[in-house]
């Protein structure tokens, strides 16, 4: 279901069912980001070596700051935020090749035999693709939740920018090759055309809101800064 169909005009906390849907979209993208970050931080590209618990252990402060940002931007209740714990993404668990296939949307292909999904070269490629996809989906979920909650762009964009900074650090630990400004540009071309085209069924206030968030995120994120050199990997 298109996220724009879930928007409801208003300000203040969303009704419970709608807030839960919004939050699950955010948490799912973050779950992919955490699993991909855990694989990348290990460095061997061998999934049996990966420990999500070991990856998140020294990053609890960053994760806490990120989740607090999500709560504020989406005006989510404590009950809604507790869904994150129930989903289990942020607890120690194994990372399977099928999960990376899901996060990367199968763009790298499904090899035969399927056991080849665990080959380091393919794991590495799925992580690269999945990082771009899930960061972009995270931004879409955050903006949609902020609009539905009535969080104004001037307030919400700064919070979203900080969430993206932490998320980029999680998905590429120690490298910082994906920056929030790059995520914003990917989001703009991947999601906004379908929402803002004349034939879109998004309400006019929603279109106005997405345009306002796009402009404010550009102001916050697209400042000139030295860009890291991305290696060909």
C-alpha positions, 0 to 999 in steps of 0.5 A: 500500500502506498504510504501516501494513502495512510496520511491523515491531516492533523496535528498531534499524535496519530491514532494508534493503528495508523501510527503503528503502520507508520512506525513499522515502516520506519523500523523495517528500514532500520532493521535492514540498516542494522543487519547490513551494518553488522555484516559490513562491520565484520569484514569477512562477508561470511554470514556465520561470523556476523553478530548483530549483538556485537555490532550494536553493543558499542553503538547503544548510545547512537541507537538510542539517539536515533530512536528518540529522534524517530519518536519525536519526528513521528510523535509516536507514543511509548506503546508504538515505539515498543513495537521496535523491541517486539520486531527483534531487529535490534536484538542479537540474532543471526543474519541470513542470506534471505534477509539480505536478498529481501533488503536488496529487493533481489536486484543482485539476482537469485543464483542457482543453486540458492546456496550461492547467496552466501558467497562473499562477493554476492553478500557484499553486493547485496549489502551495497544495494540494500544500504541504498534502498533501506536508507531511501525507504527510511527517509520516505517513512520518516517524512510520511510519518512526520507529515501525518503527525503534523510535524512542521518541516522546519522542525522535522527536517532537522530531526530527520537529518540527525536520524539519517546521520546516525543511520548512515554511520550504522550501515557503513560503520567506520567508512561514512561513504554514504552521506545524508545529502546523498540519501536525500537525492536518492529519495527525491528521484525514487519517491517524489515523482510518483507522489507529486505527478498530476495524476497522483492520488495524494491529497494536495496538502500532502503534495505541499507537505512533501515539497516543503520537506524536500526543500527544507531537507535540501537546505539542511543537508545539501550544503557544500562540503568535501565529498569522500572518494567512493572506492570501486567495490 
